[in-house]
Amino acid sequence: ENLNSIIRMMRDEDRWLWILGDDHCWSNPTLIELLGTLDDHPEIDILVPLVVKRNPPWHLVLYREANIVADDGTPLFHPIPWEDVPDTGVFPVDAAGSAGMLIRREVLDEMGDPWFYSTKDLKGRGVALNEDVTFCTRARHEHGFTVYATSDSTMGHIGIYNVRPLKRDGRWGALTEFASPEDQFREIFMPAETAVPAVA
C-alpha cells in the first residue's frame, strides 16, 4: 500500500516512476542509463536492471511463466536462468521484482488504482505472485504492456550481504560485498552455476 500511496502523489507532469527500496543499492548513472534505454526503445513500457535475490539462493529476480498453472489457472513463474541473460542489451521477461523498475506514466494511468497488490501465495510450487509479479502479469495480460530487462544496468540488493549481478571472465554470477569480522571489506564472486541451484 505504501507504493500505491506514492503513485497517487505523482504530479500530472511526471512521466515515469522509478522504484527504489531501502534494501537497494545503485550507482549514480543507473537512472540515466535506464532512461536512455527507454528513449532508444519506445516499444518498452516497463524496464528493470539486473538484480539478484538478496538472500540465498542468489538467482535473478527476473521471471518466466512456467508450463504449469495453479488449480485456478493462475500461471506459475520460475527465475530466468543466468545463461539466458545476454551479454548486453535488452530482453523481454514475463515478470520482475520491482527493484529499480522504471515504469512509463501511461502504464500507471491505464492500469488504475490500486497498482500493486498480492494475489497468490504459491511458495513451494513456483514463485509466489507477490505484488511485483502480479503487477507485471496484469500489465502484460490485461493491458498489453511490455516488460523488459537490460543487461547494461545492474543494482545491488542488500540482505545478508550487498549482492549484485556481475559478468567476470565471460560468465554471469553474483558478487557479494561484505565486511569481515575484522572490518575489512571483501568481495566474493560466485559463478552462476555455483551460486544458483537448477530450477526444475
C-alpha positions as CSV (number, residue, x, y, z in Angstrom):
1,E,0.0,0.0,0.0
2,N,3.0,2.3,0.6
3,L,3.9,2.2,-3.1
4,N,0.3,2.8,-4.2
5,S,0.3,5.9,-1.9
6,I,3.4,7.2,-3.6
7,I,1.9,6.7,-7.1
8,R,-1.2,8.6,-6.0
9,M,1.0,11.6,-5.2
10,M,2.5,11.8,-8.7
11,R,2.1,15.1,-10.5
12,D,0.4,15.4,-13.9
13,E,3.7,16.3,-15.5
14,D,5.6,13.2,-14.1
15,R,6.5,10.9,-17.0
16,W,8.0,7.9,-15.2
17,L,8.0,6.1,-11.9
18,W,11.4,4.7,-10.7
19,I,11.0,2.3,-7.8
20,L,13.8,2.1,-5.1
21,G,13.6,0.4,-1.8
22,D,15.6,0.7,1.4
23,D,17.4,-2.6,0.5
24,H,18.5,-1.5,-2.9
25,C,22.0,-0.2,-3.8
26,W,22.6,1.7,-7.0
27,S,25.2,4.0,-8.6
28,N,24.5,7.5,-9.9
29,P,24.4,6.6,-13.6
30,T,21.7,3.9,-13.2
31,L,18.7,6.1,-13.7
32,I,20.3,7.9,-16.6
33,E,21.1,4.5,-18.2
34,L,17.6,3.3,-17.8
35,L,16.0,6.5,-19.2
36,G,18.4,6.4,-22.1
37,T,17.3,2.8,-22.8
38,L,13.6,3.8,-22.8
39,D,14.4,6.6,-25.2
40,D,16.1,4.2,-27.5
41,H,13.3,1.6,-27.2
42,P,9.9,3.2,-27.4
43,E,8.4,-0.3,-27.5
44,I,9.4,-0.9,-23.9
45,D,6.8,0.1,-21.2
46,I,8.4,-1.3,-18.1
47,L,12.2,-1.7,-17.7
48,V,14.3,-3.2,-15.0
49,P,18.0,-3.5,-14.4
50,L,19.6,-6.9,-13.5
51,V,19.0,-7.5,-9.8
52,V,19.6,-10.7,-7.8
53,K,17.6,-12.0,-4.9
54,R,19.0,-10.5,-1.7
55,N,19.4,-13.8,0.2
56,P,20.5,-17.3,-1.0
57,P,19.9,-18.8,-3.5
58,W,21.1,-15.7,-5.4
59,H,19.0,-16.0,-8.5
60,L,17.9,-13.2,-10.7
61,V,14.6,-11.5,-9.8
62,L,13.5,-11.9,-13.4
63,Y,10.9,-14.5,-14.2
64,R,9.3,-16.5,-17.0
65,E,5.9,-18.1,-16.8
66,A,6.2,-21.9,-16.2
67,N,4.5,-24.5,-18.3
68,I,2.2,-25.3,-15.4
69,V,-0.5,-23.4,-13.7
70,A,-2.2,-23.4,-10.3
71,D,-5.5,-25.2,-9.9
72,D,-7.4,-22.0,-10.7
73,G,-5.4,-21.4,-13.9
74,T,-3.0,-18.8,-12.4
75,P,0.4,-19.0,-14.1
76,L,3.4,-20.0,-12.0
77,F,6.8,-18.4,-12.5
78,H,10.4,-19.6,-12.4
79,P,13.6,-17.4,-12.3
80,I,15.2,-16.8,-15.6
81,P,18.5,-18.8,-15.7
82,W,21.7,-16.8,-15.7
83,E,22.7,-18.5,-19.0
84,D,19.7,-16.9,-20.7
85,V,20.9,-13.4,-20.0
86,P,22.6,-11.7,-23.0
87,D,26.0,-10.0,-22.6
88,T,24.4,-6.6,-23.4
89,G,21.2,-5.0,-24.4
90,V,17.5,-5.5,-23.6
91,F,15.5,-8.8,-23.5
92,P,11.8,-9.5,-22.7
93,V,10.7,-11.0,-19.4
94,D,7.3,-12.1,-18.1
95,A,7.7,-10.6,-14.7
96,A,10.4,-9.0,-12.5
97,G,11.0,-7.7,-9.0
98,S,10.3,-4.0,-8.6
99,A,13.9,-3.1,-7.6
100,G,15.0,-0.3,-9.9
101,M,11.8,-0.8,-12.0
102,L,11.2,2.2,-14.4
103,I,7.6,2.5,-15.5
104,R,6.2,4.8,-18.1
105,R,3.4,7.0,-16.9
106,E,1.0,5.7,-19.5
107,V,1.1,2.2,-17.8
108,L,0.0,3.6,-14.5
109,D,-2.7,5.7,-16.0
110,E,-4.3,2.8,-17.9
111,M,-3.9,0.2,-15.1
112,G,-5.6,2.3,-12.4
113,D,-5.5,2.3,-8.6
114,P,-4.5,0.1,-6.9
115,W,-1.5,-0.8,-9.0
116,F,0.5,-3.1,-6.6
117,Y,-1.1,-5.9,-4.6
118,S,-0.5,-9.6,-4.0
119,T,-2.8,-12.2,-5.4
120,K,-1.4,-15.6,-4.5
121,D,0.9,-17.4,-2.1
122,L,2.3,-20.3,-4.1
123,K,5.7,-20.8,-2.4
124,G,6.9,-24.3,-2.9
125,R,5.1,-24.7,-6.2
126,G,6.8,-21.8,-8.0
127,V,7.3,-18.1,-7.4
128,A,4.6,-16.5,-5.3
129,L,2.5,-13.9,-7.1
130,N,3.6,-11.1,-4.9
131,E,2.8,-7.5,-5.7
132,D,5.7,-7.2,-8.2
133,V,4.8,-10.3,-10.2
134,T,1.1,-9.5,-10.1
135,F,1.7,-6.0,-11.4
136,C,3.8,-7.3,-14.3
137,T,1.3,-10.1,-15.1
138,R,-1.6,-7.7,-15.2
139,A,0.3,-5.1,-17.2
140,R,1.1,-7.8,-19.9
141,H,-2.0,-9.9,-19.9
142,E,-4.7,-7.4,-19.2
143,H,-3.3,-4.3,-20.8
144,G,-0.8,-5.5,-23.5
145,F,2.2,-3.6,-22.0
146,T,5.8,-4.9,-22.4
147,V,8.2,-5.8,-19.6
148,Y,12.0,-5.9,-20.4
149,A,15.2,-6.2,-18.5
150,T,18.6,-4.7,-19.6
151,S,22.0,-6.3,-19.1
152,D,23.6,-2.9,-19.4
153,S,22.4,-1.8,-15.9
154,T,22.7,-3.6,-12.5
155,M,21.7,-2.8,-9.0
156,G,22.8,-4.2,-5.6
157,H,20.3,-5.9,-3.2
158,I,21.1,-5.7,0.5
159,G,20.3,-8.8,2.6
160,I,22.9,-10.8,4.3
161,Y,25.4,-9.1,2.0
162,N,25.2,-6.5,-0.7
163,V,24.9,-8.7,-3.7
164,R,24.7,-7.7,-7.3
165,P,25.0,-9.3,-10.8
166,L,28.4,-9.1,-12.5
167,K,30.0,-10.6,-15.6
168,R,33.5,-11.8,-14.9
169,D,35.7,-13.8,-17.3
170,G,32.8,-14.2,-19.7
171,R,30.4,-15.7,-17.0
172,W,27.5,-14.1,-15.2
173,G,27.5,-14.5,-11.4
174,A,26.6,-12.9,-8.1
175,L,29.2,-10.6,-6.5
176,T,28.8,-10.4,-2.7
177,E,30.3,-7.5,-0.9
178,F,30.7,-7.6,2.8
179,A,32.8,-6.6,5.8
180,S,34.7,-9.3,7.6
181,P,34.7,-9.6,11.4
182,E,38.0,-7.6,11.2
183,D,36.0,-4.9,9.4
184,Q,38.0,-5.5,6.2
185,F,36.0,-5.1,3.0
186,R,35.9,-8.3,0.9
187,E,34.3,-9.4,-2.3
188,I,33.4,-12.9,-3.3
189,F,32.4,-13.8,-6.9
190,M,30.2,-16.8,-7.3
191,P,29.7,-18.0,-10.9
192,A,26.1,-18.6,-11.7
193,E,26.4,-22.4,-11.8
194,T,27.6,-22.5,-8.2
195,A,25.5,-19.6,-6.8
196,V,22.1,-20.8,-8.0
197,P,20.7,-24.3,-7.9
198,A,19.0,-25.7,-11.0
199,V,15.3,-25.0,-11.2
200,A,13.1,-27.9,-12.2
